[in-house]
Amino acid sequence: MYIKGAIMVPHPPMIIPDIGQGQEAMIQETIRAYEKAAGKAAEWEPETIVVISPHATMYADYFHISPGKKARGDFRQFNAPQVSFEVAYDAELVETLSELCQEQGLMAGTLGEREPGLDHGTMVPLYFISPKYRDYQLVRVGLSGLSLTEHYKLGQMIKASAERLKRKVMIVGSGDLSHCLKQDGPYGYKKEGPVYDKRIMEVMESGDFLRLFDFTEDFRSNAGECGHGSFSIMAGALDQTAVHIKRLSYQDATGVGYGICVYEATHQDDQRNFREQYKEREAARLEKRKAEEDAYVKLARASLEHYVKSGRSLNMPGTLPEELTKRRAGTFVSLKKEGRLRGCIGTIGPVRGSVAEEILVNAISAGTEDPRFSPVNAQELDELEYSVDVLGQPESVDSEAQLDAERYGVIVTNGNRRGLLLPNLEGVDTPAQQIAIARQKAGISPDEPVDLERFEVVRHR
């Protein structure tokens, strides 16, 4: 086995005495655990350490792998330039990893480097590892905006690269947990913060990495975490591998969660193929959901699938109920893939002859014209979940007090700029949040006046 093990560690710069200036005493438990994790890493004597850092170069649709022969970095950003590092990159492993990703259709490689210097998500782990063990090369990998299963797949490619080169490798999953645990902490408090930390520590200390995929994007965002992608890549590198797990610590003394676990590879275990299990589970769930779709959702699905496969718009089916063909209303079609938004386009009011016509057009637009996403391709069609919102008539309101984030959607208007947000969205709990997001969508700044409207919807899933 060429993946010798992995460590899950945080990266608070204050943990380093030159930076903490005494504040590191608050997290002595974390420091002691870090020393133990670094000691275990030294025991494995890896030829290459792969550090997965959320503070390395990051793109929405691409995993960046740092190129070159070596890299330098220091903590001058944190007023400690005297704490510095220079490491040699494993260029051969980087090349092999990039090639394997290309072969597997995974968007990853060495293009687009923005900052060649080492980031603190990389240097904090090296601060503890390097005094105990120096005979290694480094590979530095960033995160992306792609799905968690794609992060896990990148880990699988790291494992495959190590095996192809017969290279002894260890993985560092660098990431803090929630940043929103205390009202007086640096990022304040959100109710999702403590819930996230409890759940993620249960997952990581049990090694049940299938559960990593059950954390929705909105929940993770509200919790203010920065390590989930790192842990997902790390889990992928341990795919089909039995591990001996030791939880070393968890602390939240600063308002940020810091968790440390060690995973020592023991033998091959084909049952620990978590991405494959998730894909099978999702396929069964989506098939069941598809069988339960009503006429609104079936029409949206048929419209987009026909367009993607043929390049032509679907003709109006002749068997639709009259509520679709005789009624006019604005509609929004939303697409999700693996729980993440994949496209959403709609009309505030009716612009076509019927609800059915609105759905036919908006489904295609949601899949091909949402500027936030690349167009849906044929391989994705079976993985998509659809919802159709039929909008009621908007009505003007005088203040935020007349809104309800669960019941009403909101429209904000300033001149010819207009932004809309649907109701009852995960992670949007208050009218203030609704208005802020709708302003952002319309390009209206927080200090500009707006007219407010509310509307109700009937949501079809």
C-alpha positions as CSV (number, residue, x, y, z in Angstrom):
1,M,0.0,0.0,0.0
2,Y,1.5,3.3,-1.1
3,I,-0.9,5.7,0.8
4,K,0.6,5.2,4.3
5,G,-1.9,7.3,6.1
6,A,-3.4,10.7,6.6
7,I,-3.9,13.4,9.2
8,M,-6.8,15.8,9.6
9,V,-5.5,19.0,11.1
10,P,-6.4,22.7,11.4
11,H,-4.3,25.7,10.3
12,P,-4.7,28.6,12.8
13,P,-1.6,30.8,12.4
14,M,-1.9,31.8,16.1
15,I,-0.8,28.3,17.0
16,I,2.8,29.3,16.1
17,P,4.4,31.2,19.1
18,D,6.0,33.9,16.9
19,I,2.5,34.8,15.8
20,G,0.4,33.9,18.8
21,Q,2.6,35.9,21.2
22,G,1.1,34.0,24.1
23,Q,-2.4,33.5,22.7
24,E,-1.5,30.0,21.6
25,A,-1.9,29.0,25.3
26,M,-5.7,29.0,24.6
27,I,-5.3,26.0,22.4
28,Q,-2.7,23.9,24.1
29,E,-4.8,20.8,23.7
30,T,-4.7,21.3,19.9
31,I,-0.9,21.9,20.0
32,R,-0.2,18.7,21.9
33,A,-2.4,16.8,19.5
34,Y,-0.7,18.4,16.5
35,E,2.7,17.2,17.9
36,K,1.3,13.6,18.1
37,A,-0.1,13.7,14.6
38,A,3.2,15.0,13.3
39,G,5.1,12.3,15.1
40,K,2.9,9.7,13.5
41,A,3.6,11.2,10.1
42,A,7.3,10.9,10.7
43,E,6.8,7.2,11.6
44,W,5.4,6.5,8.2
45,E,8.5,8.0,6.5
46,P,6.7,9.1,3.4
47,E,8.6,10.0,0.2
48,T,5.9,12.6,-0.6
49,I,3.5,14.6,1.5
50,V,0.3,15.8,-0.2
51,V,-1.1,18.8,1.5
52,I,-4.7,19.7,0.6
53,S,-5.2,23.3,1.5
54,P,-8.3,25.5,1.2
55,H,-6.0,28.5,1.0
56,A,-4.1,27.4,-2.1
57,T,-5.3,28.6,-5.5
58,M,-9.0,27.9,-5.9
59,Y,-11.3,28.0,-8.9
60,A,-15.0,27.3,-9.2
61,D,-14.7,24.5,-11.7
62,Y,-11.1,23.3,-11.5
63,F,-8.7,21.9,-9.0
64,H,-5.3,23.6,-9.0
65,I,-2.2,21.5,-8.3
66,S,0.8,23.7,-7.7
67,P,3.5,23.4,-10.4
68,G,7.3,23.8,-10.4
69,K,10.3,22.3,-8.7
70,K,10.0,24.0,-5.4
71,A,8.2,26.7,-3.4
72,R,8.9,29.1,-0.6
73,G,6.7,30.8,2.0
74,D,6.7,32.6,5.3
75,F,4.3,34.2,7.7
76,R,5.0,37.8,7.0
77,Q,1.2,38.2,6.4
78,F,0.9,37.5,10.1
79,N,3.9,39.7,11.2
80,A,6.3,36.8,11.5
81,P,8.5,36.8,8.3
82,Q,11.2,35.0,10.3
83,V,9.1,31.8,10.2
84,S,9.7,30.5,6.7
85,F,9.8,27.4,4.6
86,E,11.4,26.1,1.4
87,V,10.2,22.8,0.0
88,A,10.9,20.7,-3.1
89,Y,7.9,19.7,-5.1
90,D,7.4,16.1,-6.3
91,A,7.1,17.2,-10.0
92,E,6.8,13.6,-11.2
93,L,3.8,12.9,-9.0
94,V,2.2,16.2,-10.0
95,E,2.6,15.3,-13.7
96,T,1.2,11.8,-13.2
97,L,-1.7,13.1,-11.1
98,S,-2.5,15.7,-13.8
99,E,-2.4,13.1,-16.5
100,L,-4.7,10.7,-14.6
101,C,-7.2,13.5,-13.9
102,Q,-7.3,14.3,-17.6
103,E,-7.8,10.7,-18.5
104,Q,-10.7,10.5,-16.1
105,G,-12.4,13.7,-17.2
106,L,-11.7,15.4,-13.8
107,M,-11.0,19.1,-14.1
108,A,-7.7,19.4,-12.4
109,G,-4.1,20.3,-13.3
110,T,-1.3,22.9,-13.0
111,L,-2.9,25.7,-15.1
112,G,-3.7,29.1,-13.7
113,E,-1.3,29.5,-10.8
114,R,-2.0,32.8,-9.1
115,E,0.2,32.7,-6.0
116,P,3.3,30.4,-6.2
117,G,4.2,31.1,-2.5
118,L,3.2,28.6,0.1
119,D,-0.1,29.4,1.9
120,H,-0.7,29.2,5.6
121,G,-3.0,26.2,5.2
122,T,0.1,24.4,4.0
123,M,2.7,26.0,6.2
124,V,1.0,25.4,9.6
125,P,1.1,21.6,9.1
126,L,4.7,21.8,7.9
127,Y,5.6,23.8,11.0
128,F,4.8,20.7,13.1
129,I,5.9,18.0,10.6
130,S,9.3,19.4,9.4
131,P,11.1,19.4,12.8
132,K,10.3,15.7,13.1
133,Y,10.8,14.6,9.5
134,R,12.4,16.3,6.6
135,D,13.1,13.6,4.0
136,Y,10.0,14.4,1.8
137,Q,8.9,16.2,-1.3
138,L,5.6,18.1,-1.4
139,V,2.5,18.2,-3.5
140,R,0.1,21.1,-2.8
141,V,-3.5,20.8,-3.9
142,G,-6.3,23.4,-3.7
143,L,-10.0,23.0,-3.5
144,S,-12.7,24.0,-6.0
145,G,-16.3,24.8,-6.3
146,L,-17.1,21.4,-7.8
147,S,-19.1,18.8,-5.9
148,L,-17.9,16.8,-2.9
149,T,-17.9,13.6,-5.0
150,E,-15.5,15.3,-7.4
151,H,-13.3,16.2,-4.4
152,Y,-13.3,12.6,-3.4
153,K,-12.5,11.5,-7.0
154,L,-9.4,13.8,-6.9
155,G,-8.3,11.9,-3.8
156,Q,-8.8,8.6,-5.7
157,M,-6.5,10.0,-8.4
158,I,-3.9,10.9,-5.8
159,K,-4.0,7.3,-4.6
160,A,-3.8,6.0,-8.2
161,S,-0.8,8.2,-8.9
162,A,1.1,7.0,-5.8
163,E,0.4,3.4,-6.9
164,R,1.5,4.0,-10.5
165,L,4.8,5.5,-9.3
166,K,5.2,3.1,-6.4
167,R,5.6,6.2,-4.2
168,K,5.1,6.2,-0.4
169,V,2.7,9.0,0.2
170,M,0.9,10.5,3.2
171,I,-2.0,13.0,3.1
172,V,-2.6,16.2,5.1
173,G,-6.2,17.3,5.1
174,S,-5.7,20.9,6.2
175,G,-8.9,22.6,7.3
176,D,-10.6,24.4,10.2
177,L,-14.1,23.5,11.2
178,S,-16.8,26.1,11.9
179,H,-15.7,29.7,12.3
180,C,-19.1,30.7,13.8
181,L,-19.1,29.0,17.2
182,K,-19.1,32.0,19.6
183,Q,-20.8,35.4,19.5
184,D,-17.5,37.0,20.7
185,G,-15.4,35.0,18.2
186,P,-13.8,36.5,15.1
187,Y,-16.8,35.6,12.9
188,G,-19.7,35.7,15.3
189,Y,-22.2,32.9,16.0
190,K,-24.5,31.0,13.7
191,K,-26.7,28.1,14.9
192,E,-25.2,25.8,12.2
193,G,-21.7,26.2,13.6
194,P,-21.9,23.9,16.6
195,V,-24.1,21.4,14.7
196,Y,-21.6,21.2,11.9
197,D,-18.7,20.6,14.3
198,K,-20.5,17.9,16.2
199,R,-21.5,16.1,13.0
200,I,-18.1,16.4,11.2
201,M,-16.2,15.1,14.2
202,E,-18.5,12.1,14.5
203,V,-17.9,11.4,10.8
204,M,-14.2,11.8,10.9
205,E,-13.5,9.8,14.1
206,S,-15.8,7.0,12.8
207,G,-14.3,6.9,9.4
208,D,-17.7,6.6,7.8
209,F,-16.8,8.9,4.9
210,L,-20.0,8.2,3.1
211,R,-21.6,10.7,5.4
212,L,-19.3,13.5,4.1
213,F,-21.6,13.8,1.1
214,D,-24.7,14.4,3.3
215,F,-23.6,17.9,4.3
216,T,-25.4,20.3,2.0
217,E,-23.6,23.3,0.5
218,D,-25.9,25.8,2.2
219,F,-25.4,24.2,5.6
220,R,-21.7,24.1,5.2
221,S,-21.6,27.8,4.1
222,N,-23.7,28.9,7.0
223,A,-21.5,27.0,9.4
224,G,-18.5,28.9,8.0
225,E,-16.3,25.8,7.6
226,C,-13.2,25.7,5.4
227,G,-12.1,22.1,5.7
228,H,-14.8,19.9,4.3
229,G,-13.4,19.8,0.8
230,S,-9.9,18.9,2.1
231,F,-11.4,16.1,4.2
232,S,-13.3,14.8,1.2
233,I,-10.1,14.7,-1.0
234,M,-8.3,13.0,1.9
235,A,-11.1,10.4,2.2
236,G,-10.8,9.7,-1.5
237,A,-7.1,9.1,-1.2
238,L,-8.1,6.4,1.4
239,D,-10.7,4.8,-0.9
240,Q,-10.9,1.1,-0.5
241,T,-8.5,1.2,2.4
242,A,-9.0,0.0,6.0
243,V,-7.7,2.6,8.5
244,H,-6.9,2.6,12.1
245,I,-8.4,5.9,13.4
246,K,-7.4,7.9,16.4
247,R,-9.2,11.1,17.4
248,L,-6.6,13.3,19.1
249,S,-8.5,16.5,19.9
250,Y,-11.3,18.9,19.3
251,Q,-11.3,22.5,20.6
252,D,-13.4,25.6,20.1
253,A,-11.8,28.0,22.5
254,T,-11.4,30.8,20.0
255,G,-14.8,30.6,18.3
256,V,-13.3,28.4,15.6
257,G,-13.4,24.6,15.6
258,Y,-10.1,22.7,15.5
259,G,-10.2,19.0,15.1
260,I,-7.3,16.5,14.7
261,C,-7.6,12.9,13.7
262,V,-5.0,10.4,12.5
263,Y,-5.7,7.6,9.9
264,E,-3.2,4.8,9.6
265,A,-3.7,2.6,6.5
266,T,-3.7,-1.1,7.4
267,H,-5.0,-3.2,4.5
268,Q,-7.2,-3.1,1.4
269,D,-10.9,-3.0,2.0
270,D,-13.1,-3.0,-1.1
271,Q,-16.2,-2.2,1.0
272,R,-14.8,1.3,1.8
273,N,-15.7,2.6,-1.7
274,F,-17.7,5.5,-0.5
275,R,-18.1,7.5,-3.8
276,E,-19.4,4.4,-5.6
277,Q,-21.8,3.7,-2.7
278,Y,-23.1,7.3,-2.8
279,K,-23.6,7.2,-6.5
280,E,-25.6,4.0,-6.3
281,R,-27.7,5.5,-3.4
282,E,-28.3,8.7,-5.3
283,A,-29.3,6.8,-8.5
284,A,-31.9,4.8,-6.5
285,R,-33.3,8.0,-4.8
286,L,-33.5,10.0,-8.0
287,E,-35.3,7.1,-9.8
288,K,-37.9,7.0,-7.0
289,R,-38.3,10.8,-7.1
290,K,-38.6,10.8,-10.9
291,A,-41.4,8.3,-10.7
292,E,-43.3,10.7,-8.3
293,E,-42.9,13.9,-10.3
294,D,-46.1,15.7,-11.2
295,A,-47.0,17.1,-14.6
296,Y,-45.2,20.4,-14.0
297,V,-41.9,18.8,-13.2
298,K,-42.2,16.1,-15.8
299,L,-42.7,18.8,-18.4
300,A,-39.6,20.7,-17.3
301,R,-37.5,17.5,-17.4
302,A,-38.8,16.5,-20.8
303,S,-38.1,19.9,-22.2
304,L,-34.5,20.1,-21.1
305,E,-33.7,16.5,-21.9
306,H,-35.1,16.8,-25.4
307,Y,-33.1,20.0,-26.0
308,V,-29.8,18.7,-24.7
309,K,-30.2,15.4,-26.7
310,S,-31.5,16.9,-30.0
311,G,-30.7,20.6,-30.0
312,R,-34.3,21.4,-30.6
313,S,-37.1,22.7,-28.4
314,L,-39.8,20.2,-27.4
315,N,-43.3,20.7,-29.0
316,M,-46.2,21.2,-26.6
317,P,-47.4,17.7,-25.5
318,G,-51.1,17.2,-26.2
319,T,-52.0,15.5,-23.0
320,L,-51.3,18.2,-20.4
321,P,-53.9,19.1,-17.7
322,E,-55.8,22.4,-18.3
323,E,-54.2,24.0,-15.3
324,L,-51.0,24.1,-17.3
325,T,-52.5,25.0,-20.7
326,K,-55.3,27.4,-19.7
327,R,-53.6,29.4,-17.0
328,R,-50.9,32.2,-17.2
329,A,-48.3,32.9,-14.5
330,G,-44.7,33.5,-14.0
331,T,-42.6,30.3,-13.4
332,F,-39.1,29.5,-12.2
333,V,-37.4,26.2,-13.1
334,S,-34.6,25.1,-10.7
335,L,-32.1,22.3,-11.2
336,K,-30.0,20.7,-8.5
337,K,-27.2,18.1,-8.8
338,E,-25.9,16.3,-5.7
339,G,-27.9,18.8,-3.6
340,R,-26.2,21.8,-5.2
341,L,-27.8,24.4,-7.4
342,R,-27.1,23.6,-11.1
343,G,-29.3,26.3,-12.7
344,C,-32.3,28.5,-12.0
345,I,-34.1,30.7,-14.5
346,G,-37.7,32.1,-14.6
347,T,-40.1,34.9,-15.2
348,I,-41.6,37.2,-12.5
349,G,-44.9,37.5,-14.4
350,P,-46.4,35.7,-17.4
351,V,-44.8,36.5,-20.7
352,R,-46.2,33.5,-22.7
353,G,-49.5,32.1,-23.5
354,S,-49.6,29.5,-20.6
355,V,-47.8,28.1,-17.6
356,A,-46.8,25.1,-19.8
357,E,-45.1,27.4,-22.3
358,E,-43.3,29.2,-19.5
359,I,-42.0,25.9,-18.2
360,L,-40.9,24.6,-21.6
361,V,-38.8,27.7,-22.2
362,N,-37.5,28.3,-18.7
363,A,-36.4,24.7,-18.3
364,I,-34.1,25.0,-21.3
365,S,-32.8,28.4,-20.0
366,A,-32.1,27.0,-16.5
367,G,-30.0,24.2,-18.0
368,T,-28.2,26.2,-20.7
369,E,-28.3,30.0,-20.0
370,D,-27.8,30.5,-16.3
371,P,-24.5,32.6,-16.4
372,R,-23.3,31.1,-13.1
373,F,-23.0,27.6,-14.6
374,S,-21.7,25.8,-17.7
375,P,-24.5,24.3,-19.8
376,V,-25.9,21.0,-18.7
377,N,-24.5,18.1,-20.8
378,A,-26.2,14.8,-21.7
379,Q,-24.1,12.8,-19.1
380,E,-25.6,14.9,-16.3
381,L,-29.3,14.5,-17.1
382,D,-30.0,11.5,-15.0
383,E,-28.4,13.2,-12.0
384,L,-30.6,16.3,-12.0
385,E,-33.4,17.1,-9.6
386,Y,-36.1,19.6,-10.9
387,S,-38.4,21.9,-9.1
388,V,-41.0,24.3,-10.7
389,D,-42.3,27.3,-8.8
390,V,-45.5,28.9,-10.1
391,L,-45.6,32.5,-8.9
392,G,-48.6,34.3,-7.5
393,Q,-49.3,38.0,-8.2
394,P,-46.6,40.2,-6.6
395,E,-47.9,42.8,-4.1
396,S,-46.1,45.9,-2.8
397,V,-45.1,46.1,0.9
398,D,-43.9,49.0,3.0
399,S,-41.3,47.3,5.1
400,E,-39.3,44.2,5.9
401,A,-41.8,43.5,8.7
402,Q,-44.4,42.4,6.1
403,L,-42.1,39.7,4.7
404,D,-41.7,36.0,5.8
405,A,-38.8,34.1,4.3
406,E,-40.6,30.8,4.4
407,R,-43.9,32.0,3.0
408,Y,-43.1,34.8,0.6
409,G,-40.6,35.4,-2.1
410,V,-39.2,39.0,-2.4
411,I,-38.6,41.4,-5.3
412,V,-36.4,44.5,-4.9
413,T,-36.5,47.2,-7.5
414,N,-34.4,50.3,-8.0
415,G,-35.1,52.0,-11.4
416,N,-34.6,49.4,-14.1
417,R,-32.7,47.0,-11.8
418,R,-34.8,44.3,-10.3
419,G,-33.9,41.3,-8.2
420,L,-36.0,38.3,-7.1
421,L,-35.5,35.6,-4.6
422,L,-37.8,32.6,-4.1
423,P,-39.2,31.7,-0.7
424,N,-38.4,28.8,1.6
425,L,-34.8,28.3,0.5
426,E,-32.3,26.4,2.5
427,G,-29.9,28.7,4.4
428,V,-32.1,31.8,3.9
429,D,-33.9,32.2,7.2
430,T,-34.8,35.9,7.5
431,P,-36.3,38.6,5.3
432,A,-33.1,40.6,5.8
433,Q,-31.1,37.8,4.1
434,Q,-33.7,37.6,1.3
435,I,-33.4,41.3,0.6
436,A,-29.6,41.2,0.7
437,I,-29.4,38.4,-1.8
438,A,-32.0,39.9,-4.1
439,R,-30.1,43.2,-4.0
440,Q,-26.9,41.4,-4.9
441,K,-28.5,39.6,-7.8
442,A,-29.8,42.9,-9.1
443,G,-26.6,44.8,-8.6
444,I,-28.2,47.1,-6.0
445,S,-25.9,48.2,-3.2
446,P,-27.0,47.9,0.4
447,D,-27.2,51.7,0.8
448,E,-29.5,52.3,-2.2
449,P,-33.2,52.6,-1.7
450,V,-35.5,49.9,-3.1
451,D,-39.1,49.2,-3.5
452,L,-40.2,45.9,-2.0
453,E,-42.7,43.4,-3.3
454,R,-43.7,40.0,-2.0
455,F,-45.3,37.0,-3.7
456,E,-46.3,33.5,-2.8
457,V,-45.5,30.4,-4.9
458,V,-46.7,26.9,-5.4
459,R,-43.7,24.7,-5.5
460,H,-43.7,21.5,-7.6
461,R,-41.0,18.9,-6.9
